[in-house]
Amino acid sequence: MMFTFVYTSWEGTANDSRVFLDAIGRQENGLTHPNEGYYYVVDSGYINMLGFLTPYRGERYHLRDYEGQECAPRGLKKLFNYTHLSLRNVIKWCFDVFKAHFTVLKNMSNYHLNRQHLVPIACFVLHNFIRSQGRGDRMFREYENEDMLIDGDGEGEGEGRPIPNIDLSPSNVALMSNVRDEITKKKCGEIAHTVVGDVL
């Protein structure tokens, strides 16, 4: 529940994908590409491109849809999306703890623009410091409860490598779609088989 990359200075109305593509497209930002076999888990608003794993579009995948049910989502794509959202749920917890700690961000003072973007950066640093000290912060304890659902539409080895020029070619997007399909068939197929086996 710590932040590893922060990108500020964009206006709040900017489209997330536009900010994201700008962040990964600038070498000077130092955003690293995940090592082979690892992926950034991103929501369906982003492009399913190499290194960035999106859910399947058009498949219902809200965690609350399955809360309290004994059965898993039916169909491999729905199961993949359910698992994908479960991973992203941890990311959402982190942001919720951050926003609860630093309410100053909701009503930002009218600082000059060249200083205003530094306030969130300071808050992210403080957030990581609080988390790293492990002093049993109440907010972190509350959001570490694995049963907490925050709905919304494993650590890699090494530090990754710099992201080269962004390749949004159809072949690159298709390659990542194939990776997602392979994960779905292999991992979600194993999960589905285990669930069925347990029921039988």
PELINBEL-V701679 format. One record per helix or strand of 3 or more residues. SS is the DSSP state (H for helix, E for strand). FROM is the first residue (numbers start at 1). TO is the last residue. Records with the same first field share a line. If there is no record, write none. Layout:
BEGIN
SS: FROM-TO / FROM-TO
END
This chain:
BEGIN
H: 16-25 / 27-29 / 63-66 / 76-101 / 103-105 / 113-133 / 138-143 / 170-199
END
